[in-house]
Amino acid sequence: MIEDGSLFTYGTLMVPEIISSLLKRPLEGEPVTLLRYRRGLIRHERYPGILPSEKHSVSGVLYRNISSHEFQILNDYEGDLYQLEVVDVSHENRQQQERAFSYVLKMEFSRLLTEVEWSLDHFILHDLDSFLTGYQGFQNKD
């Protein structure tokens, strides 16, 4: 079982409407950066994945105080493409890094990660509405 902790998000979970709806509570996140990872669009999908990459970094949102029960809900949402890993994120105005969990694309699915950079602004503008109504992982089971 996963322990309580912080979560680094870099894709659809950065959208407050999505994560708050899944976890049934409002969350406030903080902007952070994950060094030495690359974000790309998953082939034939509207959401991204990340994989280690020495020359890249990924901007995202850090949420704290996620319970083990909430991680189970998020595991269902993320599905089989991802595994929860421990990463170190950097804060803009602080030297010290902070440890968090993040959903990293499983290596067996690395071929699905495209070179196309995923954009939160593009997702919100063009894909959010259809994602909310059509993505099965978003249908939270109580």
Secondary structure, 3 states (H helix, E strand, C coil): CCCCEEEEECCHHHCHHHHHHHHCCCCCCEEEEEEEEEEEEECCCCCEEEEEEEEEEEEEEEEEEECHHHHHHHHHHHHHHEEEEEEEEECCCCCCEEEEEEEEECHHHHHHECCCCCCHHHHHHHHHHHHHHHCHHHCCCC
